[in-house]
Amino acid sequence: MRNKLYQLIALALSFISTALFAASDTHPDAYQLNLTKGVTDISQEVYDLHMTIFIICVVIGAGVFAVMLWSTIFHRKSRGVKPATFHESVKVEIAWTVAPFVILIFMAIPAAQTLIAMEDTTEADITVLVTGSQWKWHYKYMDDEVEFFSLMATQQEEIKNKFEKNPNYLLEVDRPLVIPTDKKVRFLITSDDVIHSWWVPAFAVKKDANPGFINEAWTKVNEPGIYRGQCAELCGKDHGFMPVVVIAKEPAEYEAWIAEQKEIQRLAKEEEQKLLAMNMDMAELMSVGERVYATACAACHMPNGEGLPGVFPALKGSDIALNDMQKHIDVVVNGIPGTAMQSYAKQLSLKEMAAVITYERNAWGNDTGETVQAKDVNALMNGN
């Protein structure tokens, strides 16, 4: 009996200390147990709701443990106490039915208000289409005709433990999403392959990206800064390499950034038009193609082109890379539905697609001697 009493006391103290520790904001981030308050009004609402319900649960838990301890200490058999002989009590039945009902109603009212606010995407100032793709994010600004892919930028040497890992290990991207502060930003979230989940804890935004469906979310960031998240759905072998980085800028800085992106895209289109009227030499195609292959293809087909047997096909010595050039271009441009081979039409430029196809047809001993030019890729994309 004494051992059981000690166990109950230890359990109660552990419960109370954990509750106090979780409610405290003074402990280091490395030992963070509680939710973060975030940087938006809605994230603060979520945090306050969480703490309200948490405190209610702590009070209930403390009360239950107090009754258990009191009963164990003062109503034990060694003191000569005899158990009550009643079988049922209508008053007790009513009390422990009504009391939880009232508590749940008290918790449901603020929870419903917060959930309604989280789902209210009306009157947005900016709309961004977020598309999950194995294993990267695509962002399209619906009002400004700006779009780009965002890929993880962590070096492979860090992943392979050759370099020391930096504080933002696996949470870096080459092109972050940029949004303005003090503006309501609406997110349309979908996927073009499997289920992903776009999650930024500081915004209290976590929405599944389902293929064929569009989910909505929104945020209004109060403070400029860099905010990080990641895919929160097990979406495949590179699930852990699909980070989200959002930069919140002052409205004036954001408008300048949008103007810069439009100019970059305009110049890129002009450059592609020039490429259609010229041929790149083999050396340039191979140099660019090797770089593109390392970032876009090597994860599946391996740096040596031998693929993963039974999972990803080899390009070294393959029929498509040695013989059928048109099919090779079609696979890179349009992908293969139902497989992990996705379309690169929107991910790579004409020059990059031409270069990587040329590289695959001439690397690892394939040595076809054939070059693919930007005009060849463009002809297939336009159905010529």
Buried (B, 14 or more C-beta within 10 A) or exposed (E): EEEEEEEBBEEBEEBBEEBEEBEEEEEEEEEEEBBBBBBBBBBBBBBEBBBBBBEBEBEEBBEEBEEEBEEBEEEEEEEEEEEEEEEEEEEEEEEEEEEEEEBEEEBEEBBEEBBEEBEEBEEBBBBBBBBBBBBBBBBBBBEBEBBBBBBBBBBEEBBEEEEEEEEBEBBBBEBBBBBBBEBBBBBBBBBBBBBBBBBBBBBBBBBBBBEEEBBBBBBBBBEBEEBBBBBBBEBBBBBBBBBBBBBBBEEEBBEEBBEEBBEEBEEEEEEBEEBBEEEBEEEBBBEBBBBBBBBBBBBBBBEEBBBEEEEBBBBBEBEBBBEEBEEBBBBBBBBEEEEBBBBBBBBBBBBBBBBBBBBBBBBBEBEEEBBBBBBBBBBBBEEE
